[in-house]
Amino acid sequence: MDAANLSGAALLEYVKPDLLRLYAMPPAYGSLTFTVHFHNDKPVRIGYSVDIQKQVKR
C-alpha cells in the first residue's frame, strides 16, 4: 500500500499496526505521542515517542 496516496480512513488503516504496537504497553506514568508527517498534503513519515516519568522520592 502506498501511503503517499492515502487519506481519511485509508490512512488510519495504514498506520493502525504502528498505533496498536505503540499503545500495547503504555507507560505507568508518562505519555505516548504518535505523529504523521505530511509534505504537500501527502503522508511521508510516521514518528512516535514514549515519555516515561517518575516521581522524585523525598
Backbone as a printed PyTorch tensor [residue, N CA C, xyz], in Angstrom:
tensor([[[ 0.8380, -1.1710,  0.0000],
         [ 0.0000,  0.0000,  0.0000],
         [ 0.8830,  1.2340,  0.0000]],

        [[ 0.6020,  2.1900, -0.8470],
         [ 1.3970,  3.4010, -0.9820],
         [ 0.8190,  4.4970, -0.0860]],

        [[ 1.4950,  4.8010,  1.0150],
         [ 0.9900,  5.7840,  1.9800],
         [ 0.8360,  7.1660,  1.3610]],

        [[ 1.6190,  7.4910,  0.3440],
         [ 1.5600,  8.8210, -0.2580],
         [ 0.2230,  9.0980, -0.9310]],

        [[-0.5750,  8.0700, -1.1840],
         [-1.8590,  8.2660, -1.8470],
         [-3.0520,  8.0520, -0.9170]],

        [[-2.8200,  7.9960,  0.3970],
         [-3.8810,  7.6900,  1.3370],
         [-4.4220,  8.9410,  2.0190]],

        [[-5.6890,  8.8690,  2.4150],
         [-6.2880,  9.9170,  3.2290],
         [-7.4360,  9.3120,  4.0260]],

        [[-7.8910, 10.0220,  5.0340],
         [-9.0450,  9.5920,  5.8180],
         [-8.9020,  8.2070,  6.4100]],

        [[-9.9560,  7.3950,  6.2490],
         [-9.9990,  6.0570,  6.8380],
         [-8.8800,  5.1700,  6.2950]],

        [[-8.4990,  5.3390,  5.0370],
         [-7.4230,  4.5270,  4.4630],
         [-6.0930,  4.8320,  5.1520]],

        [[-5.8620,  6.1000,  5.4720],
         [-4.6350,  6.4740,  6.1800],
         [-4.6400,  5.8820,  7.5820]],

        [[-5.7790,  5.9210,  8.2500],
         [-5.8830,  5.3260,  9.5800],
         [-5.5800,  3.8330,  9.5350]],

        [[-6.1010,  3.1280,  8.5560],
         [-5.8230,  1.6950,  8.4200],
         [-4.3380,  1.4430,  8.1650]],

        [[-3.6940,  2.3410,  7.4220],
         [-2.2770,  2.1920,  7.1060],
         [-1.4140,  2.3180,  8.3620]],

        [[-1.7510,  3.2640,  9.2580],
         [-0.9370,  3.4870, 10.4530],
         [-1.4040,  2.6620, 11.6500]],

        [[-2.5260,  1.9810, 11.5210],
         [-3.1050,  1.2220, 12.6290],
         [-2.1430,  0.2130, 13.2610]],

        [[-1.3920, -0.5790, 12.4900],
         [-0.4500, -1.5280, 13.1210],
         [ 0.5820, -0.8270, 14.0160]],

        [[ 1.0910,  0.3210, 13.5610],
         [ 2.0550,  1.0730, 14.3730],
         [ 1.3860,  1.6290, 15.6240]],

        [[ 0.1770,  2.1320, 15.4950],
         [-0.5570,  2.6400, 16.6520],
         [-0.7930,  1.5480, 17.6830]],

        [[-1.2320,  0.3920, 17.2380],
         [-1.5050, -0.7090, 18.1500],
         [-0.2390, -1.1840, 18.8570]],

        [[ 0.8780, -1.2230, 18.1330],
         [ 2.1570, -1.6200, 18.7320],
         [ 2.5740, -0.6100, 19.8020]],

        [[ 2.4250,  0.6740, 19.4890],
         [ 2.8300,  1.7210, 20.4190],
         [ 1.9740,  1.7080, 21.6820]],

        [[ 0.6810,  1.5270, 21.5230],
         [-0.2310,  1.5880, 22.6610],
         [-0.4270,  0.2460, 23.3580]],

        [[ 0.2530, -0.7850, 22.9190],
         [ 0.1280, -2.1060, 23.5450],
         [ 0.6970, -2.1260, 24.9630]],

        [[ 1.7410, -1.3510, 25.1930],
         [ 2.3770, -1.3330, 26.5100],
         [ 2.6190,  0.1130, 26.9440]],

        [[ 1.5730,  0.8250, 27.3160],
         [ 1.7470,  2.2230, 27.7260],
         [ 2.5130,  2.3220, 29.0430]],

        [[ 3.2510,  3.4140, 29.2400],
         [ 3.9750,  3.5790, 30.4970],
         [ 2.9950,  3.8000, 31.6500]],

        [[ 3.3810,  3.3920, 32.8650],
         [ 2.5290,  3.5850, 34.0380],
         [ 2.2760,  5.0770, 34.2730]],

        [[ 3.3140,  5.8790, 34.0870],
         [ 3.2170,  7.3300, 34.1870],
         [ 3.9910,  7.9050, 33.0210]],

        [[ 3.3750,  8.7560, 32.2550],
         [ 4.0600,  9.3600, 31.1220],
         [ 3.1010,  9.5860, 29.9740]],

        [[ 3.6300,  9.5820, 28.7820],
         [ 2.7860,  9.8360, 27.6190],
         [ 3.3330,  9.1260, 26.3900]],

        [[ 2.4400,  8.9010, 25.4430],
         [ 2.7870,  8.3440, 24.1370],
         [ 2.3910,  9.3830, 23.0930]],

        [[ 3.2460,  9.5740, 22.1240],
         [ 2.9650, 10.5290, 21.0590],
         [ 3.1190,  9.8330, 19.7170]],

        [[ 2.1390, 10.0240, 18.8550],
         [ 2.1730,  9.4460, 17.5140],
         [ 1.9420, 10.5830, 16.5300]],

        [[ 2.8190, 10.7100, 15.5530],
         [ 2.7410, 11.8210, 14.6120],
         [ 2.8500, 11.3110, 13.1820]],

        [[ 2.0050, 11.8180, 12.3270],
         [ 2.1120, 11.5530, 10.8980],
         [ 2.5910, 12.8520, 10.2620]],

        [[ 3.7360, 12.8080,  9.6040],
         [ 4.3220, 13.9820,  8.9690],
         [ 3.8650, 14.0440,  7.5070]],

        [[ 3.4450, 15.2280,  7.0920],
         [ 2.9460, 15.4220,  5.7290],
         [ 3.8550, 16.3790,  4.9630]],

        [[ 3.8970, 16.2030,  3.6680],
         [ 4.5890, 17.1150,  2.7580],
         [ 3.7300, 17.2150,  1.5000]],

        [[ 3.3430, 18.4230,  1.1510],
         [ 2.4560, 18.6480,  0.0020],
         [ 1.1800, 17.8070,  0.1070]],

        [[ 0.5870, 17.8190,  1.2960],
         [-0.6750, 17.1070,  1.5560],
         [-0.5780, 15.5880,  1.5200]],

        [[ 0.6160, 15.0350,  1.5160],
         [ 0.7900, 13.5860,  1.4680],
         [ 1.5520, 13.1130,  2.6950]],

        [[ 1.1120, 12.0100,  3.3130],
         [ 1.8790, 11.4750,  4.4500],
         [ 3.2050, 10.9110,  3.9750]],

        [[ 4.2870, 11.3550,  4.6070],
         [ 5.6170, 10.9110,  4.1810],
         [ 6.4110, 10.2000,  5.2720]],

        [[ 5.9990, 10.3890,  6.5420],
         [ 6.7810,  9.7920,  7.6230],
         [ 5.8950,  9.6440,  8.8490]],

        [[ 6.1520,  8.5990,  9.6180],
         [ 5.4510,  8.3630, 10.8740],
         [ 6.4780,  8.4570, 11.9960]],

        [[ 6.1190,  9.1580, 13.0470],
         [ 7.0100,  9.2630, 14.1940],
         [ 6.2570,  8.9550, 15.4760]],

        [[ 6.9340,  8.3660, 16.4220],
         [ 6.3120,  8.1360, 17.7130],
         [ 7.3670,  8.1660, 18.7990]],

        [[ 6.9020,  8.5170, 20.0010],
         [ 7.8260,  8.5680, 21.1260],
         [ 7.0920,  8.1720, 22.4050]],

        [[ 7.8820,  7.7580, 23.3750],
         [ 7.3710,  7.3910, 24.6910],
         [ 8.1130,  8.2670, 25.7040]],

        [[ 7.3450,  8.9620, 26.5270],
         [ 7.9110,  9.7950, 27.5740],
         [ 7.5470,  9.1460, 28.9010]],

        [[ 8.5440,  8.6260, 29.5910],
         [ 8.3150,  7.9580, 30.8660],
         [ 8.7090,  8.9140, 31.9820]],

        [[ 7.8040,  9.0870, 32.9200],
         [ 8.0510,  9.9960, 34.0430],
         [ 8.0780,  9.1970, 35.3350]],

        [[ 8.8960,  9.6600, 36.2550],
         [ 8.9970,  9.0320, 37.5680],
         [ 8.9020, 10.1150, 38.6280]],

        [[ 8.2490,  9.7890, 39.7200],
         [ 8.1240, 10.7190, 40.8190],
         [ 9.4190, 10.7160, 41.6160]],

        [[ 9.8420, 11.8900, 42.0070],
         [11.0560, 12.0290, 42.8060],
         [10.7400, 11.5820, 44.2370]],

        [[11.5690, 10.7010, 44.7720],
         [11.3760, 10.2450, 46.1460],
         [11.9970, 11.2540, 47.1050]],

        [[11.2800, 11.5350, 48.1540],
         [11.7820, 12.5270, 49.1430],
         [12.2870, 11.8400, 50.3640]]])
